[in-house]
């Protein structure tokens, strides 16, 4: 693996650790048996992620694998915006679920939750306004 990147490993207390990535966001996720509480950066999920669609995105691995309310999640997220962070937490939860129960791998793989989304913002090019947007043409 790359230098400076945390490896997936089992953590004490029956908790499992995994990292998730999306755009520039990196989520460190600890998954343990519990009642379904999700905490992101020391805040409940509903307080940290205001958009209902993004909250659904974060909880999608549980709905897909029929494990809603069986695990508590503690996540620390850095970088990116709220959408990228939600995707990173989702990726981390999916990877942690596979570590805790290997039988969930095929279900999560089939739905694409174990694949890191490679799309990132394209860099700005010289002589352009943005990555591809050219300056407005003036005939006169």
N, C-alpha and C positions, 0 to 999 in steps of 0.2 A: 504494500500500500504506500501511499504518498507520505512523505515526512510531515509530521505535525498533525496528521489526521488520526482521530481516535478509532481504535479497533473495536468491533463488537465483542463484548465479553459478558459473562454472567456476573451479576453483582450480588452481594449477600442479601439476605432477607427474602429469598425466592423472587427477587426482582431481576428483570432482564434489561440490558442496555443495548441501544442501537442508535445509529445516526441516520438522519434523513436530510436530503438536499433538494432544493428547488430554486432556480434562478440564482441569486446571490445569498439566499438564506440557508442556514445550517441549523438543524434541530438536534439536540441531544435528548433522547427519550428514555425514561425508565418506566418499565411496565411491571406491575405487580398485582397479585390477586387482591380483589377489593369489591367495591360497590359501584364502580363506574364513574368515579370522580376524575375529571380531567383538569389539571392545573398547568398553565403555561406562564412561564416567567413569574412564578409566585402569585398568580391571579387565576380565579376560576375561568374556564373557557369562555363563558358567556360575557364576562367583563373584558377579557382580552380581545376576543374576536366578536365585533359587534354585528357583522353581516351574517344573517341566518344561513345563507348559501355556503359561506365559508365554514361555519360551524358544522354543517352537514358534511362538508368535504373532509374535515378533520376526523369525524366519527365514522366515515364510510367503511374503513377496514373492519370495524366491529359489526356493522350491519351486514356486510357481505359474508362474514364468517359466523354469524349468529352467536356472537360472544358479547352482546350488549349487556352492560352491568356486571360483568365478571372480572374486569381489571380496572385498577386505578392507574392513571397516567400522570407522570410528572415530566414536563418538557421545559428545556431551556433553549430559547431560539435567539439567534443573532443574525444580523445582516438582512438586506432586502426589505421589501414592503410587507404589508399585512397579507396579501394574496400569496406571495412566495413563501412566507413563514407558515401559513396554513398548509400549503402543499408539502413543505418540509416536515411538518409535524405528522401529516398523514403518511408520508413515506417512512418516517421513523417508526410510527406505530405498526405499520404493516411488517417491517423488518423484525421488530421486536416480537410480534405475534408468531412469526415463523420460528424464531428462536425458542419461544416458549412451547410451541406445539408444531412439530414438523409436518403434520397432516394438513395444515392450513396452507402450505406452500402452493399447491396446485390451484386452489381457489383464488388466492391473491395474485398469483402469476397470470392466470387467465384474465383477470380484470385489469391487469396492468399496474397494480399498485406497488409492485416490487421494482419496477423499472424507474430509474432516475430520469426525469424529464430533462433532456439535454438543452432545451431552448433557453438561451440567455440573450440579453440585449446586445444588439450589434453596435460596434464602436462607431463613433462619428468619423467621417472621412474628411480630408483636407479639401477646401474649396466648396464644401457642401454645408447646408444648414443643419442637417441631421445626418444619419447614416446614409440615406439615399436621396433625401429631398434636396433638389438643386435650387440654386438661386432663381428667382423669377426672371424670365426672359423679357427684355424690353426691345421692341422693334425700333423705336425712335428715341 
